């Protein structure tokens, strides 16, 4: 048989091509899974951008936000993972957090409806003086109860994960102990909200609107004489270091004034989740999250009381007669709000009555 050299050449070429191809495919078989497996994992993991206004070492961040994030990550098998932005790391102000989550700048925020006057009209009833328990857990349960029945329309642009009490706002002063309504007259006191400002004006103080971040310096420099701030927040912004006296009513009585706090999720983000991931969010929202925040607040209140006592700060509980005098003097705040709510088409009288009734239900539990 004749030997044709070109066949030998073609055979060697084919064999070489096959050998090279085999090596290439073997390499790809190792590289592609790693490449696409990583992409697949990244595609499956959904980042939840979580923003709020307190520092990373605050009680809210440590005892509420981070545990909530850990819980949804665990129950989702790692598919949901938070990226935290404390201290307004995404920019803006506390009052702008509601818009940030509505517009998708953040996926979840913690803020107060109080910061957006008129935007959450039904929720405003929770800020009326002398309506709710002064603790964290029972006041938060009362707020959630009220919100579920009467205020969900306020949150139609959001996925409401929880609404809870920011705690009773105690009156902290630098050099003057407050034991009666007369002691408050003429004092310049930082107000946390519009309703707190109305409360302070009614009892003869001068309310000062000042961001939390400026309160400590404002007191130390004498710009203000004191501040209305919940117990849990005092050490977070070091107000406890520039004040000596902290005045409140008896624990068996409703607190002076509450600040409702809300944990809001971007509605589109929630709706984009697969059913099983929505179920994870739902499991860790609502009453379970309300209880988490309420218990964290009570722990924070207890820790703050101990810390302040160790520093030599004084907690002052006013007498019933002075408490009732303050209550009587501030009745105009509720009456005026009822008129404003009625003018907006709401039944202000009913909403105010329901807050009182729900507050009484949870008081002392």
LINFENHU-V347430 format. One record per pair of residues at least 12 apart in sequence whose C-alpha atoms are under 10 Angstrom apart, sorted by the first residue. I is the first residue (numbers start at 1). J is the second residue. D is the distance in whole Angstrom. If there is no record, write none. Layout:
# LINFENHU-V347430
I:J:D
I:J:D
This chain:
# LINFENHU-V347430
41:78:10
41:79:9
42:79:9
43:79:9
44:78:9
44:79:6
44:80:9
45:73:10
45:76:9
45:77:9
45:78:7
45:79:4
45:80:6
45:81:7
46:73:10
46:78:9
46:79:6
46:80:5
46:81:6
46:82:8
46:269:10
46:273:9
46:277:10
47:73:10
47:79:8
47:80:6
47:81:5
47:82:6
47:83:7
47:84:10
47:107:9
48:69:9
48:80:7
48:81:6
48:82:4
48:83:6
48:84:8
48:106:8
48:107:6
48:108:7
48:265:9
48:266:10
48:269:9
49:81:9
49:82:6
49:83:5
49:84:6
49:85:7
49:90:10
49:101:9
49:104:9
49:105:8
49:106:5
49:107:5
49:108:6
49:109:8
49:265:10
50:65:8
50:66:10
50:69:9
50:82:7
50:83:6
50:84:5
50:85:6
50:86:8
50:90:10
50:101:9
50:105:10
50:106:6
50:107:6
50:108:5
50:109:6
50:110:8
50:263:10
50:264:10
50:265:9
51:65:9
51:83:9
51:84:6
51:85:5
51:86:6
51:87:8
51:88:6
51:89:7
51:90:7
51:91:10
51:94:10
51:97:8
51:100:9
51:101:9
51:105:9
51:106:6
51:107:8
51:108:6
51:109:5
51:110:7
51:111:9
51:263:10
52:65:9
52:84:9
52:85:7
52:86:5
52:87:6
52:88:6
52:89:8
52:90:9
52:93:10
52:94:8
52:97:8
52:106:10
52:108:9
52:109:6
52:110:5
52:111:7
52:263:9
53:85:8
53:86:6
53:87:4
53:88:5
53:89:8
53:90:10
53:91:10
53:92:10
53:93:8
53:94:6
53:95:10
53:97:9
53:109:9
53:110:8
53:111:8
53:212:9
53:213:10
54:85:10
54:86:6
54:87:5
54:88:8
54:94:9
54:110:9
54:111:10
54:212:9
54:213:9
54:233:9
54:236:8
54:237:8
55:85:9
55:86:6
55:87:5
55:88:9
55:89:10
55:236:7
55:237:8
56:84:9
56:85:8
56:86:6
56:87:7
56:236:10
57:86:9
57:236:8
58:86:9
58:87:10
58:232:9
58:233:8
58:235:9
58:236:6
58:237:9
58:300:10
59:232:7
59:233:8
59:235:10
59:236:8
59:293:10
59:296:7
59:297:8
59:299:9
59:300:7
59:301:10
60:110:9
60:232:9
60:233:9
60:236:10
60:293:8
60:296:7
60:297:8
60:300:9
61:84:9
61:85:10
61:86:8
61:87:10
61:110:10
62:296:9
63:292:8
63:293:8
63:295:9
63:296:6
63:297:9
63:299:9
63:300:9
64:289:8
64:290:10
64:292:7
64:293:6
64:294:9
64:295:9
64:296:7
64:297:9
65:82:9
65:84:9
65:86:10
65:109:10
65:110:9
65:263:10
65:289:10
65:292:10
65:293:9
66:82:8
66:83:10
66:84:8
67:292:9
68:82:9
68:281:10
68:284:7
68:285:9
68:289:8
68:292:9
68:293:10
69:81:7
69:82:6
69:83:9
69:84:9
69:281:10
69:284:9
70:82:8
71:280:9
71:281:9
71:283:10
71:284:8
72:277:9
72:279:10
72:280:6
72:281:7
72:282:10
72:283:9
72:284:7
73:277:10
73:280:9
73:281:10
74:280:9
75:276:10
75:277:9
75:279:10
75:280:6
75:281:9
75:283:9
75:284:10
76:276:8
76:277:6
76:278:10
76:279:9
76:280:6
76:281:9
77:277:10
79:277:8
80:273:10
80:277:8
80:280:9
80:281:9
82:107:9
82:108:9
83:106:10
83:107:10
84:106:10
84:108:10
84:109:10
85:106:9
85:109:9
86:109:10
86:110:10
87:213:10
88:109:10
90:105:8
90:106:8
91:105:10
93:115:10
93:211:9
94:109:10
94:110:9
94:111:6
94:112:8
94:115:7
94:116:9
94:211:9
94:212:10
95:111:8
95:112:8
95:113:8
95:114:9
95:115:5
95:116:6
95:117:9
96:111:9
96:115:8
96:116:8
97:109:6
97:110:8
97:111:6
97:112:9
97:113:10
97:115:9
97:116:10
97:264:9
98:110:8
98:111:7
98:112:9
98:113:8
98:115:9
98:116:8
98:119:10
98:157:10
98:158:9
98:262:9
98:263:10
98:264:8
98:265:9
98:266:9
99:116:10
99:157:10
99:158:10
99:266:10
100:266:9
101:157:10
101:158:8
101:159:10
101:264:7
101:265:6
101:266:5
101:267:9
101:269:10
102:157:7
102:158:7
102:159:9
102:264:9
102:265:8
102:266:5
102:267:7
102:268:9
102:269:10
103:157:10
103:266:8
103:267:9
103:268:9
104:265:9
104:266:6
104:267:9
104:268:8
104:269:8
105:266:9
106:264:10
106:265:8
106:266:7
106:269:10
107:264:8
107:265:6
107:266:5
107:267:9
107:268:9
107:269:7
107:270:9
108:158:10
108:159:9
108:160:10
108:161:9
108:263:7
108:264:6
108:265:4
108:266:6
108:267:10
108:269:9
108:270:10
109:161:10
109:262:8
109:263:6
109:264:5
109:265:7
109:266:9
110:161:10
110:162:9
110:163:9
110:261:7
110:262:6
110:263:5
110:264:6
110:265:9
111:163:10
111:260:9
111:261:6
111:262:6
111:263:7
111:264:8
112:163:9
112:164:10
112:165:10
112:166:9
112:193:9
112:259:7
112:260:6
112:261:4
112:262:6
112:263:9
112:264:10
113:127:10
113:154:9
113:155:10
113:163:9
113:193:10
113:259:8
113:260:7
113:261:7
113:262:7
114:126:10
114:127:8
114:192:8
114:193:6
114:194:7
114:195:8
114:196:10
114:258:10
114:259:7
114:260:7
114:261:8
114:262:10
115:192:9
115:193:7
115:194:8
115:259:10
115:260:10
115:261:10
116:193:9
116:194:10
117:193:9
117:194:8
117:195:10
118:341:10
118:344:10
119:154:7
119:155:9
120:151:8
120:152:10
120:153:9
120:154:5
120:155:8
121:151:8
121:153:9
121:154:7
121:337:10
121:340:10
121:341:7
121:344:9
121:346:9
121:348:10
122:146:10
122:147:8
122:150:7
122:151:5
122:152:9
122:153:8
122:154:7
122:155:10
122:341:8
122:346:8
122:347:9
122:348:8
122:351:7
122:352:10
123:143:9
123:146:9
123:147:7
123:150:8
123:151:6
123:152:9
123:153:10
123:154:7
123:155:9
123:163:10
123:260:8
123:351:9
123:355:10
124:151:9
124:194:10
124:195:9
124:259:9
124:260:8
124:337:9
124:341:9
124:351:10
124:352:9
125:143:10
125:146:9
125:147:10
125:151:9
125:195:10
125:260:10
125:334:9
125:337:8
125:338:9
125:341:9
125:348:8
125:349:10
125:351:7
125:352:6
125:353:9
125:354:9
125:355:7
125:356:9
126:139:10
126:142:9
126:143:7
126:146:8
126:147:9
126:165:9
126:195:10
126:257:9
126:258:7
126:259:8
126:260:7
126:351:9
126:352:8
126:354:10
126:355:7
126:356:9
126:359:9
127:165:10
127:193:9
127:194:9
127:195:6
127:196:8
127:256:10
127:257:6
127:258:5
127:259:6
127:260:7
127:334:9
127:352:10
127:355:9
128:195:7
128:196:9
128:198:10
128:199:9
128:256:9
128:257:6
128:258:8
128:259:9
128:330:10
128:331:9
128:333:7
128:334:6
128:335:10
128:337:8
128:352:8
128:355:8
128:356:9
129:195:8
129:196:8
129:198:10
129:199:7
129:254:8
129:255:8
129:256:6
129:257:5
129:258:7
129:326:10
129:327:8
129:330:7
129:331:8
129:333:8
129:334:7
129:356:10
130:168:10
130:253:8
130:254:5
130:255:6
130:256:5
130:257:6
130:258:9
130:323:10
130:324:10
130:326:9
130:327:7
130:330:9
130:331:9
130:334:10
130:356:8
130:359:9
131:253:9
131:254:6
131:255:7
131:256:8
131:257:8
131:258:8
131:352:9
131:353:9
131:354:10
131:355:6
131:356:5
131:357:8
131:358:9
131:359:6
131:360:8
131:363:10
132:165:9
132:167:10
132:168:9
132:253:8
132:254:5
132:255:6
132:256:9
132:257:8
132:258:7
132:355:8
132:356:7
132:357:9
132:358:8
132:359:4
132:360:7
132:361:9
132:362:8
132:363:7
133:165:9
133:167:9
133:168:8
133:251:8
133:252:8
133:253:7
133:254:5
133:255:6
133:256:9
133:257:9
133:258:9
133:358:10
133:359:6
133:360:8
133:361:10
133:362:7
133:363:5
133:364:8
133:365:9
134:165:9
134:166:10
134:167:6
134:168:5
134:169:8
134:170:9
134:230:10
134:248:9
134:249:9
134:250:9
134:251:7
134:252:9
134:253:8
134:254:6
134:255:4
134:256:8
134:257:8
134:258:8
134:298:10
134:359:10
134:363:8
134:364:10
135:165:8
135:166:9
135:167:6
135:168:7
135:230:10
135:231:10
135:251:8
135:254:9
135:255:8
135:258:10
135:294:8
135:295:9
135:297:8
135:298:6
135:301:8
135:363:9
135:364:10
136:164:8
136:165:6
136:166:7
136:167:5
136:168:8
136:232:10
136:290:10
136:291:9
136:292:10
136:293:8
136:294:4
136:295:6
136:296:8
136:297:5
136:298:5
136:299:9
136:300:9
136:301:8
137:164:8
137:165:8
137:167:9
137:290:8
137:291:6
137:292:8
137:293:7
137:294:4
137:295:5
137:296:8
137:297:7
137:298:7
137:299:10
137:362:9
137:365:10
138:164:9
138:165:9
138:290:10
138:291:9
138:294:7
138:295:9
138:298:10
138:359:9
138:361:9
138:362:6
138:363:7
138:364:8
138:365:7
139:164:7
139:165:6
139:166:9
139:167:8
139:168:9
139:254:9
139:255:9
139:258:9
139:260:9
139:290:10
139:294:8
139:358:9
139:359:7
139:362:7
139:363:8
140:162:9
140:163:7
140:164:4
140:165:5
140:166:8
140:167:8
140:260:8
140:261:9
140:287:9
140:290:6
140:291:7
140:292:10
140:293:8
140:294:6
140:295:9
140:297:9
140:359:10
140:362:9
141:163:9
141:164:7
141:165:8
141:287:8
141:290:7
141:291:7
141:293:10
141:294:8
141:358:9
141:359:9
141:362:8
142:163:10
142:164:8
142:165:9
142:290:10
142:355:8
142:356:10
142:357:10
142:358:6
142:359:6
142:360:9
142:361:8
142:362:6
142:363:9
143:162:10
143:163:7
143:164:6
143:165:7
143:258:10
143:260:7
143:261:9
143:290:9
143:355:8
143:358:8
143:359:8
143:362:10
144:162:7
144:163:6
144:164:7
144:165:9
144:260:10
144:262:10
144:286:8
144:287:8
144:290:7
144:291:10
145:163:9
145:287:9
145:355:10
145:358:8
145:359:10
146:163:10
146:351:9
146:354:8
146:355:7
146:357:10
146:358:7
146:359:9
147:160:10
147:162:9
147:163:8
147:164:10
147:355:10
148:163:10
148:286:10
149:354:10
150:351:8
150:354:9
150:355:10
151:351:10
155:262:10
155:264:9
156:267:9
157:264:10
157:265:10
157:266:8
157:267:7
157:268:10
158:263:10
158:264:6
158:265:6
158:266:6
158:267:5
158:268:9
158:269:10
158:270:9
159:263:9
159:264:6
159:265:5
159:266:6
159:267:5
159:268:9
159:269:9
159:270:7
159:271:9
159:285:10
160:262:7
160:263:6
160:264:5
160:265:6
160:266:9
160:267:9
160:285:8
160:286:8
161:262:8
161:263:5
161:264:6
161:265:7
161:281:8
161:282:8
161:284:8
161:285:5
161:286:6
161:287:9
161:288:10
161:289:7
161:290:9
162:261:8
162:262:6
162:263:5
162:264:7
162:265:10
162:284:10
162:285:6
162:286:5
162:287:7
162:288:9
162:289:6
162:290:6
162:291:9
162:292:10
162:293:9
163:260:7
163:261:6
163:262:4
163:263:6
163:264:9
163:285:10
163:286:8
163:287:9
163:289:9
163:290:7
163:293:9
163:294:10
164:258:10
164:259:9
164:260:6
164:261:5
164:262:6
164:263:9
164:287:10
164:289:9
164:290:6
164:291:9
164:292:10
164:293:7
164:294:7
164:297:10
165:230:10
165:258:7
165:259:6
165:260:5
165:261:6
165:262:9
165:290:9
165:293:8
165:294:7
165:297:8
166:229:9
166:230:7
166:231:9
166:232:8
166:233:9
166:258:7
166:259:5
166:260:6
166:261:6
166:262:9
166:293:9
166:294:9
166:297:8
167:229:9
167:230:5
167:231:7
167:232:8
167:233:9
167:255:8
167:257:9
167:258:6
167:259:7
167:260:8
167:261:9
167:294:9
167:297:7
167:298:8
167:300:10
167:301:8
168:228:9
168:229:8
168:230:5
168:231:7
168:232:10
168:248:8
168:249:10
168:254:9
168:255:5
168:256:7
168:257:6
168:258:5
168:259:8
168:301:10
169:191:10
169:192:9
169:196:9
169:227:9
169:228:5
169:229:5
169:230:4
169:231:7
169:232:10
169:233:10
169:246:10
169:247:9
169:248:8
169:255:8
169:256:7
169:257:6
169:258:6
169:259:8
170:227:8
170:228:5
170:229:6
170:230:6
170:231:7
170:234:10
170:245:10
170:246:6
170:247:6
170:248:5
170:249:9
170:255:8
170:256:8
170:257:9
170:258:10
170:315:10
170:316:10
171:184:9
171:189:8
171:190:9
171:191:10
171:226:7
171:227:6
171:228:5
171:229:7
171:230:9
171:231:10
171:245:8
171:246:6
171:247:5
171:248:7
171:256:9
171:315:10
171:316:10
172:189:9
172:190:10
172:225:9
172:226:5
172:227:5
172:228:6
172:229:7
172:230:10
172:231:9
172:234:9
172:239:8
172:240:8
172:242:10
172:243:6
172:244:7
172:245:6
172:246:4
172:247:6
172:248:9
172:314:10
172:315:9
172:316:10
173:187:9
173:188:10
173:189:8
173:219:8
173:224:9
173:225:6
173:226:4
173:227:7
173:228:9
173:239:10
173:240:10
173:242:8
173:243:5
173:244:6
173:245:5
173:246:7
173:247:8
174:219:7
174:220:8
174:222:9
174:224:9
174:225:6
174:226:6
174:227:9
174:239:9
174:240:9
174:241:9
174:242:6
174:243:4
174:244:5
174:245:7
174:246:9
174:313:10
175:225:8
175:226:9
175:242:9
175:243:7
175:244:7
175:245:7
176:225:8
176:226:9
176:243:9
176:244:8
176:245:7
177:244:8
177:245:6
177:246:8
177:247:8
177:314:9
177:315:9
177:316:8
178:245:8
178:246:8
178:247:6
178:248:9
178:315:10
178:316:7
178:317:9
178:318:8
179:246:10
179:247:7
179:248:9
179:316:7
179:317:7
179:318:5
179:319:8
179:322:8
179:323:10
180:247:9
180:317:10
180:318:7
180:319:8
180:321:9
180:322:5
180:323:8
180:325:9
180:326:8
181:203:7
181:204:8
181:205:9
181:318:9
181:321:10
181:322:6
181:323:8
181:324:10
181:325:7
181:326:6
181:327:10
181:329:9
182:203:8
182:204:8
182:205:10
182:322:9
182:325:10
182:326:10
183:203:10
183:204:9
183:205:9
184:200:8
184:203:7
184:204:7
184:205:6
184:206:9
184:225:10
185:200:9
185:201:9
185:202:10
185:203:7
185:204:4
185:205:5
185:206:8
186:200:10
186:201:10
186:203:9
186:204:6
186:205:5
186:206:6
186:207:10
186:225:10
187:200:9
187:204:8
187:205:5
187:206:6
187:207:8
187:208:10
187:224:8
187:225:6
187:226:8
187:227:10
188:200:9
188:204:10
188:205:6
188:206:5
188:207:6
188:208:7
188:219:10
188:222:9
188:223:8
188:224:5
188:225:5
188:226:7
188:227:8
189:201:10
189:205:7
189:206:6
189:207:5
189:208:6
189:209:9
189:210:10
189:215:10
189:219:9
189:223:9
189:224:6
189:225:6
189:226:5
189:227:5
189:228:7
190:205:10
190:206:8
190:207:6
190:208:5
190:209:6
190:210:6
190:211:9
190:212:9
190:215:7
190:218:9
190:219:9
190:223:10
190:224:7
190:225:8
190:226:6
190:227:4
190:228:6
190:229:8
191:206:9
191:207:6
191:208:6
191:209:6
191:210:7
191:211:9
191:212:10
191:226:9
191:227:7
191:228:6
191:229:8
192:207:9
192:208:9
192:209:7
192:210:8
192:211:8
192:212:8
192:227:8
192:228:7
192:229:7
192:230:9
192:258:10
192:259:8
193:207:10
193:208:10
193:209:8
193:210:10
193:228:10
193:257:10
193:258:10
193:259:8
194:207:9
194:209:9
195:257:8
195:258:9
195:259:9
195:333:8
195:334:9
195:337:9
196:209:10
196:228:8
196:256:9
196:257:7
196:258:9
196:259:9
196:333:10
197:209:8
197:228:10
197:333:10
198:330:8
198:332:9
198:333:6
198:334:10
199:256:9
199:257:8
199:326:9
199:327:10
199:329:9
199:330:6
199:331:9
199:332:9
199:333:7
199:334:10
200:228:9
200:326:10
200:330:9
201:330:9
201:333:10
202:326:9
202:328:10
202:329:6
202:330:6
202:331:9
202:332:8
202:333:8
203:325:9
203:326:7
203:327:9
203:328:10
203:329:6
203:330:7
204:329:9
206:224:9
206:225:10
207:224:9
207:226:10
207:227:9
207:228:10
208:223:10
208:224:8
208:226:10
208:227:9
210:224:10
210:227:10
212:227:10
212:229:9
212:233:9
212:234:10
212:237:7
212:239:10
213:237:7
213:238:10
213:239:10
214:237:9
214:239:10
215:227:8
215:229:10
215:237:8
215:238:9
215:239:7
215:242:10
216:234:9
216:237:7
216:238:6
216:239:5
216:240:9
216:241:8
216:242:7
216:243:9
217:238:10
217:239:9
217:242:8
218:239:10
218:242:10
219:239:8
219:242:7
219:243:8
220:239:9
220:241:9
220:242:6
220:243:8
221:242:10
225:243:9
226:239:9
226:242:9
226:243:7
226:244:10
226:245:9
226:246:9
227:239:9
227:243:9
227:246:10
228:246:9
228:247:10
228:256:10
228:257:9
229:246:10
229:258:10
229:259:9
230:257:10
230:258:9
230:259:9
230:297:10
230:301:8
231:246:9
231:297:9
231:298:9
231:300:8
231:301:5
231:302:9
231:303:9
231:304:6
231:305:8
232:296:9
232:297:6
232:298:8
232:299:9
232:300:5
232:301:5
232:302:8
232:303:8
232:304:6
232:305:9
233:297:10
233:300:8
233:301:9
233:304:9
234:300:10
234:301:10
234:304:8
234:308:10
235:300:10
235:303:10
235:304:7
235:307:9
235:308:9
236:304:10
240:304:9
240:307:9
240:308:7
240:311:9
240:313:8
241:308:9
241:311:9
241:313:9
243:308:10
243:313:8
243:314:9
244:308:9
244:309:10
244:311:9
244:312:8
244:313:5
244:314:6
244:315:9
245:308:10
245:312:9
245:313:6
245:314:5
245:315:6
245:316:7
246:305:10
246:308:9
246:313:8
246:314:6
246:315:5
246:316:6
246:317:8
247:314:9
247:315:6
247:316:5
247:317:6
247:318:7
248:315:8
248:316:6
248:317:5
248:318:6
248:319:10
248:323:9
249:316:8
249:317:5
249:318:6
249:319:8
249:320:8
249:322:9
249:323:7
249:324:10
250:316:10
250:317:6
250:318:7
250:319:8
250:320:8
250:323:9
251:317:9
251:363:9
251:364:8
252:363:7
252:364:6
253:320:9
253:323:9
253:360:9
253:363:8
253:364:8
254:356:10
254:359:8
254:360:8
254:363:7
254:364:10
256:323:9
256:326:9
256:327:8
256:330:10
261:293:10
262:290:10
263:285:9
263:286:10
263:289:9
263:290:10
265:281:10
270:282:10
334:348:9
334:349:9
334:352:8
335:348:9
335:349:9
335:352:9
336:348:10
337:349:9
337:352:9
338:350:9
338:351:8
338:352:7
